Amino acid sequence: MIRRVAVGAGLVTALVAGALAGPAVPGVAAPSAEEVASAGVLVQSDFPSGWTQSTRGQTSDAAQLAAGEKIASCAPFVAVSKANRRNPRAKSPNFDHEQSDVTNTVSLYPSTAKAVAAIGMLADARLPGCLEKLFSSVFERQLAKDAGVRNQIVSVDTSIAPVADVRIGDQAVAYQGTVDVVLKHGSTQTIGLGVVTARVGRALVGYSWTSDTDISSTLQPAIVASVQRLQAAQSA
């Protein structure tokens, strides 16, 4: 069944997560790179009651990377995706409520300079076109797995635009849009989506979601909590 979505998820455009961590404590061992990355993943307690946790598929990132490699405008996306996979990283489960789904992934770079360079590539002017083709391809493949839908699909078209003035951590790049699925009987069903990548020190943390309602009141505190944990882990 196709998820029915009327609008995007209502991305917050002025989310500020200040550095709240204190100084390192003498005599306390610093966390490993894997522990730092894990500190930034979303957890169940970041969400209000009613949200549930489920296992995240292991092939979704690989499928997106494979699809991106076939799209010329996705060269920056592919470069950052490969860099993320080379570095210590951690991924959250899926968090779901009715027709909303939220996930995130954290990659810890060897230096702040390398993290700055990576997030800079995600602001490349080619990214909106890349993401439109990429998500159309990914959603079309996902829908084709549903026997009740695949023979009804006429087209899958994605519209994505950058979101200005998103302030998360030290730097942030955000995109939001919709996927329109046109079916043979003439109806159109729309899937709203959002993608944010933030730099927190030398870590890149990516958040992605789909939703049929404005989930800002849930998304804001969840992102703030994960960013604060990531800041604290890097200053330990």
N, C-alpha and C positions, 0 to 999 in steps of 0.2 A: 504494500500500500504506500502511496506517495504521501509524504508529510505535507499538510496544507498550512501554508504560512501566508499571512496577509501583508506583513511588514517585516523590516529588519529587526535586529535585537535591541536597538536603542543604545548605541555605543556612547559612553560618557566621553565628552571632549575636554574635560578639565579635571582629570583624576590625578591627584598629586600624592605620591607616596614618599615622604621624607625619610632621610636616613636617621633612624631612631636607635641604631645599635650603639652600644657603648664601647669603650676600648677593650682590647684583648686582656684576658686575665693571666698574669704570670703563673707559670707552673701548670697551666691547663693545656693539654695537647690540642693543636689546631685540627679542625676537622679535615678529612680527606677530600679530594676533589669530588668524589662520588657523593659524599655526605653533604657537601655544599650544594651540589646540583639537586639532590633530593629534598633539601630544605625548601626549595622554591616550588615544588609541585603542589597543586591543589589537593586538599584532603577533605574528608567528609565534614569535618567541623567548620570548614569555611562556608558551608551552605546551610540555609535554614531547613527546618523540618519539612518533610515532603519531598526533598531531593534524594534520589537514590544513587548508589554507586554500582557500576558494572565493569567487567573486565574489558579493557581496551584491546582491539584487534592488533595483532602484531604485524600485519601486512600493509596497513594503511599508509604509513610513511614511505615504505618501499614502492608502493603503487603510485603515489604522487610523484616521487622522484623519477620513476620510470616514464611516467606520462610527461613530466616536465622536460625530460631530455629530448623529447620528440618535437618540442615547441621552441622555435628560434628565440622568441622574445623572453623565454624563461631562463636564459643563461645566468642572470644574477641569482635567481631563485635556486637553480641547481647548484651553483657554486656555494651558496650559503648552506643549503641542505647537506651537501657533502661535508662541509667544514663542521657543521653541527654534529654529524654522525662520527667524525673523527675524534671529537673531544668528549670528555666525561659528560654523561647526560643522564637525565631521569625523566620519565613520563608519568603523568597522572593517569588514573582510571578515567572512564566516562562518568560524568555526573549528569543525571537526567531528572526532569520534572515535566510531566505531561509531554508537550511537543518541543521542549527545550533540551539542548545537549551542550555541555561545556567540557573542554579538555585543555591541558597545557603540557608543554615540554620545556625543559631547561638544559642548556648546554653551557659548560664552563670552559672559557677560552684560556690559553696560557698567559695572556696579558690583556690589560684594558685596551691597548692600542689595537690588538687584533679583533677584539669585540666591537670596537668603534668602526673599524673597516668593514666588518661583516654587516652590521646594521645599516651602514651607509649604502651598501649594495641593494638592500631591500627598499630603499627610497628611490631606486632607479625608475625613470619615466616609463620604462617598458613593463613594469610590474602589473599595472591594472590590466593591460592586454593579455599578459601572460596568465594571470589568475583567472580571467574570464574564460580563456581556452582550456586551462587546466581543470577548473571546477566543472565546466560543461562535460569534459571527457570523463572525469571521475564519477560524476553523478549519473551520466548515461550508462556507464559500466555497472554501477550499483543497481540502478533501476532495471537493467537488463537481466539481473539475477532473479527478479520477481516475476514468476510465470504469469501472474495476473495482470502485469503492467507492460511487460516488454513488447508485446505485439500491438499495444495501443499508442506507443510513443511516436509522435510526428517530429518533434524537435526538442532540444534541450539548450536553452540560451541563458548565459550568465551575464549580468551587468554588475560591475564592481568599480568603485571609485575610492580614492584616498580620502581619509578623514583628517581634517586639519586640527591643530591645537590639542592633540592628545598628549597629556603629560603623565607619564608613568615611569618611575625610576629615574634614570639619568637621561635616557633618550627613548623615543617610541615612534614606531611607524605603524599606521593602522589603515585597514581597508574594510569596506562594508558594501554589501550589495544583496542581490537576489538571484535565484536560479528559476527561470520560468520553464515549466514543462508543459508542452502543448500535446494534447491527446487527440486521437482520431475522431472522437465524437464531438469535438469542438471546444471542449473545456480547457482552461489553462490553470495549472496549479503552481503556486509560487513557494519557493523555499528561501527563507531569509538566512543570511550568514554574515559573520564578522571574523576578522583575523587581526590580531595585534601582536607585534613583536616589540619587546622592551629590552633595553640594555640596563642591567643593574650591576654596576662595577664591571667586572670582566665576564659576566654571564649574560647570555641571551635567553630570554624566557618568552615563549610564544603561547598565546591564548587563542583558541578558536571556538566558535559556537554556531549553532543554528537555533532558531526560536520562532515561535508564532506570536510572541508578545514582547513587550519591552521588559527585559530582565535586568535593567541597570541597577535596580535596588538590591539585587542579589549579586550581580557581577562586580560592582564597585568594591564592596567590602571583601569579597573573595580574592580579588586581584591585589588589593592593598595588603591583605594578610600574607599572601604568598611572597610579595615583594619585600615586605618587612622581614620575613624569615630569611630570605635570600640575602638581604643586606646584613643581617645579624651574623649569618654563617660566614660571610666573607670577612667580617671584621673580627671574628673570634681568634 
